[in-house]
Amino acid sequence: MAQAQTTQAGTEAHGGAHAADATFPPFATETFAGQLIWLAITFVLLYTLLSKLVLPRLTGIIENRRTLIARDLDEAAAMKTRAEEAGTAYEKALAEAKGRAQALAQETRAKLAAESDAKRKSLEADLNKRLAESEATITAKKTEAMSHVRGIAAETATAIVERLTGKAPAPQAVEAALDQTQA
């Protein structure tokens, strides 16, 4: 413990002596002139170094960036204009294509309707012709059949009478009987 007190006393003596004699060097009035001269020299050197070397480089870099940005903005504006023109042209082409498609569809519809009408009329004419021919054939067959009905009736009546009586009637008697039934 005695040794700790000695060390502390030595430190106090040393610190105390130093604190009493000296002041903080920048605040020492004896060194103000030298400090001001070195401040001026350092300021002039730094100013010269910055104005001659660093500032031109920074100015060049800033101008280069400003030029690049301006060029990029001009290119972007030109691309935007081209894109808008392309969009307008696309819309115009699309509208024209839709118009042509509608016109073509209308034309095709009209053409198909005309063809369908012509085919329908042709089929109707053909069907009317066939119907007239069929009616004429039926009338002819009916007339022919009706002309044979009297003969068939005479034959049938003769066969019935012969079957019932066992003897065939006279053809004039059958004809006379048929004449009476028609009247």
C-alpha contacts under 8 A as a table, 3 or more apart, distances in Angstrom:
res1	aa1	res2	aa2	distance
1	M	4	A	5.12
1	M	5	Q	6.51
2	A	5	Q	5.22
2	A	6	T	6.38
3	Q	6	T	5.08
3	Q	7	T	6.32
4	A	7	T	5.20
4	A	8	Q	6.16
5	Q	8	Q	5.05
5	Q	9	A	6.06
6	T	9	A	5.04
6	T	10	G	6.10
7	T	10	G	5.04
7	T	11	T	6.17
8	Q	11	T	5.11
8	Q	12	E	6.14
9	A	12	E	5.06
9	A	13	A	6.04
10	G	13	A	5.04
10	G	14	H	6.02
11	T	14	H	5.05
11	T	15	G	5.82
11	T	16	G	7.95
12	E	15	G	5.08
12	E	16	G	5.44
13	A	16	G	5.05
13	A	17	A	6.03
14	H	17	A	5.32
14	H	18	H	6.35
15	G	18	H	5.17
15	G	19	A	5.98
16	G	19	A	5.19
16	G	20	A	6.20
17	A	20	A	5.34
17	A	21	D	6.50
18	H	21	D	5.52
18	H	22	A	6.08
19	A	22	A	5.82
19	A	23	T	7.39
23	T	27	F	6.92
23	T	28	A	6.18
24	F	27	F	5.46
24	F	28	A	6.33
25	P	28	A	5.04
25	P	31	T	7.57
26	P	31	T	7.40
26	P	32	F	7.44
26	P	35	Q	7.81
27	F	32	F	7.74
28	A	31	T	5.83
28	A	32	F	6.87
29	T	32	F	5.32
30	E	33	A	7.50
31	T	34	G	5.47
31	T	35	Q	6.12
32	F	35	Q	5.09
32	F	36	L	6.05
33	A	36	L	5.17
33	A	37	I	6.26
34	G	37	I	5.10
34	G	38	W	6.18
35	Q	38	W	5.19
35	Q	39	L	5.96
36	L	39	L	4.91
36	L	40	A	6.14
37	I	40	A	5.14
37	I	41	I	6.18
38	W	41	I	4.99
38	W	42	T	5.91
39	L	42	T	5.18
39	L	43	F	5.95
40	A	43	F	5.04
40	A	44	V	6.07
41	I	44	V	5.21
41	I	45	L	6.13
42	T	45	L	5.09
42	T	46	L	6.01
43	F	46	L	5.19
43	F	47	Y	5.87
44	V	47	Y	5.06
44	V	48	T	5.97
45	L	48	T	5.14
45	L	49	L	5.97
46	L	49	L	5.01
46	L	50	L	5.94
47	Y	50	L	5.18
47	Y	51	S	5.91
48	T	51	S	5.20
48	T	52	K	5.79
49	L	52	K	5.45
49	L	53	L	5.65
49	L	54	V	6.88
50	L	53	L	5.59
50	L	54	V	4.77
50	L	55	L	5.65
51	S	54	V	6.32
51	S	55	L	5.18
51	S	56	P	7.10
52	K	55	L	6.58
52	K	56	P	6.62
53	L	56	P	5.95
53	L	57	R	6.57
54	V	57	R	5.30
54	V	58	L	6.20
55	L	58	L	5.06
55	L	59	T	5.96
56	P	59	T	4.96
56	P	60	G	6.02
57	R	60	G	5.07
57	R	61	I	6.14
58	L	61	I	5.05
58	L	62	I	6.03
59	T	62	I	5.11
59	T	63	E	6.02
60	G	63	E	5.13
60	G	64	N	5.96
61	I	64	N	5.04
61	I	65	R	6.13
62	I	65	R	5.10
62	I	66	R	6.00
63	E	66	R	4.91
63	E	67	T	6.03
64	N	67	T	5.10
64	N	68	L	6.14
65	R	68	L	4.98
65	R	69	I	5.98
66	R	69	I	5.15
66	R	70	A	6.07
67	T	70	A	5.09
67	T	71	R	6.05
68	L	71	R	5.09
68	L	72	D	6.02
69	I	72	D	5.03
69	I	73	L	6.04
70	A	73	L	5.08
70	A	74	D	6.12
71	R	74	D	5.03
71	R	75	E	6.12
72	D	75	E	5.03
72	D	76	A	6.02
73	L	76	A	4.97
73	L	77	A	6.09
74	D	77	A	5.07
74	D	78	A	6.12
75	E	78	A	5.00
75	E	79	M	6.01
76	A	79	M	5.01
76	A	80	K	6.00
77	A	80	K	4.99
77	A	81	T	6.14
78	A	81	T	5.05
78	A	82	R	6.14
79	M	82	R	4.98
79	M	83	A	5.94
80	K	83	A	4.98
80	K	84	E	6.08
81	T	84	E	5.10
81	T	85	E	6.11
82	R	85	E	4.99
82	R	86	A	5.95
83	A	86	A	4.96
83	A	87	G	6.00
84	E	87	G	4.94
84	E	88	T	6.07
85	E	88	T	5.02
85	E	89	A	6.02
86	A	89	A	5.00
86	A	90	Y	5.95
87	G	90	Y	4.95
87	G	91	E	6.09
88	T	91	E	5.10
88	T	92	K	6.09
89	A	92	K	5.02
89	A	93	A	6.00
90	Y	93	A	5.06
90	Y	94	L	5.93
91	E	94	L	4.99
91	E	95	A	6.07
92	K	95	A	5.11
92	K	96	E	6.14
93	A	96	E	5.04
93	A	97	A	6.00
94	L	97	A	5.02
94	L	98	K	6.08
95	A	98	K	5.07
95	A	99	G	6.12
96	E	99	G	4.99
96	E	100	R	6.11
97	A	100	R	5.05
97	A	101	A	5.97
98	K	101	A	4.99
98	K	102	Q	6.08
99	G	102	Q	5.14
99	G	103	A	6.09
100	R	103	A	5.02
100	R	104	L	5.93
101	A	104	L	5.03
101	A	105	A	5.97
102	Q	105	A	4.99
102	Q	106	Q	6.04
103	A	106	Q	5.08
103	A	107	E	6.02
104	L	107	E	5.00
104	L	108	T	5.96
105	A	108	T	5.03
105	A	109	R	5.99
106	Q	109	R	4.99
106	Q	110	A	6.11
107	E	110	A	5.12
107	E	111	K	6.05
108	T	111	K	4.99
108	T	112	L	5.97
109	R	112	L	5.16
109	R	113	A	5.97
110	A	113	A	5.02
110	A	114	A	6.09
111	K	114	A	5.12
111	K	115	E	6.15
112	L	115	E	5.01
112	L	116	S	5.88
113	A	116	S	4.98
113	A	117	D	5.99
114	A	117	D	5.03
114	A	118	A	6.09
115	E	118	A	5.05
115	E	119	K	6.07
116	S	119	K	5.08
116	S	120	R	5.95
117	D	120	R	5.00
117	D	121	K	6.05
118	A	121	K	5.14
118	A	122	S	6.04
119	K	122	S	4.97
119	K	123	L	5.98
120	R	123	L	5.05
120	R	124	E	5.99
121	K	124	E	4.99
121	K	125	A	6.02
122	S	125	A	5.09
122	S	126	D	6.07
123	L	126	D	4.94
123	L	127	L	5.91
124	E	127	L	4.98
124	E	128	N	5.95
125	A	128	N	5.05
125	A	129	K	6.06
126	D	129	K	5.05
126	D	130	R	6.12
127	L	130	R	5.02
127	L	131	L	5.90
128	N	131	L	4.95
128	N	132	A	6.06
129	K	132	A	5.15
129	K	133	E	6.15
130	R	133	E	4.96
130	R	134	S	5.91
131	L	134	S	4.95
131	L	135	E	6.00
132	A	135	E	5.07
132	A	136	A	6.07
133	E	136	A	5.03
133	E	137	T	6.07
134	S	137	T	4.96
134	S	138	I	5.98
135	E	138	I	4.97
135	E	139	T	5.98
136	A	139	T	5.05
136	A	140	A	6.03
137	T	140	A	5.00
137	T	141	K	5.98
138	I	141	K	5.01
138	I	142	K	5.83
139	T	142	K	4.95
139	T	143	T	5.93
140	A	143	T	5.03
140	A	144	E	5.97
141	K	144	E	4.93
141	K	145	A	5.80
142	K	145	A	4.90
142	K	146	M	5.84
143	T	146	M	4.98
143	T	147	S	6.05
144	E	147	S	5.04
144	E	148	H	6.44
145	A	148	H	5.10
145	A	149	V	6.18
146	M	149	V	4.92
146	M	150	R	7.36
147	S	150	R	6.51
147	S	151	G	7.69
148	H	151	G	5.17
148	H	152	I	6.07
149	V	152	I	4.95
149	V	153	A	5.82
150	R	153	A	5.03
150	R	154	A	6.01
150	R	178	L	7.78
151	G	154	A	5.03
151	G	155	E	6.15
152	I	155	E	5.04
152	I	156	T	5.93
153	A	156	T	5.01
153	A	157	A	5.90
153	A	178	L	7.95
154	A	157	A	5.17
154	A	158	T	6.04
154	A	174	V	6.21
154	A	175	E	6.95
154	A	178	L	7.42
155	E	158	T	5.08
155	E	159	A	6.09
156	T	159	A	5.05
156	T	160	I	6.09
157	A	160	I	5.10
157	A	161	V	6.09
157	A	174	V	7.16
158	T	161	V	5.28
158	T	162	E	5.98
158	T	168	A	6.16
158	T	169	P	6.21
158	T	171	P	7.99
158	T	174	V	7.01
159	A	162	E	5.06
159	A	163	R	6.03
159	A	168	A	7.30
160	I	163	R	5.09
160	I	164	L	6.10
161	V	164	L	5.09
161	V	165	T	5.79
161	V	166	G	7.42
161	V	167	K	7.26
161	V	168	A	6.52
161	V	169	P	6.87
162	E	165	T	5.27
162	E	166	G	4.73
162	E	167	K	4.64
162	E	168	A	4.52
162	E	169	P	6.95
163	R	166	G	5.22
163	R	167	K	7.37
165	T	168	A	7.82
169	P	173	A	6.83
169	P	174	V	6.99
170	A	173	A	5.32
170	A	174	V	6.56
171	P	174	V	5.14
171	P	175	E	6.22
172	Q	175	E	5.05
172	Q	176	A	6.09
173	A	176	A	5.07
173	A	177	A	6.18
174	V	177	A	5.09
174	V	178	L	6.19
175	E	178	L	5.07
175	E	179	D	6.16
176	A	179	D	5.08
176	A	180	Q	6.36
177	A	180	Q	5.17
177	A	181	T	6.50
178	L	181	T	5.21
178	L	182	Q	6.44
179	D	182	Q	5.38
179	D	183	A	6.46
180	Q	183	A	5.42
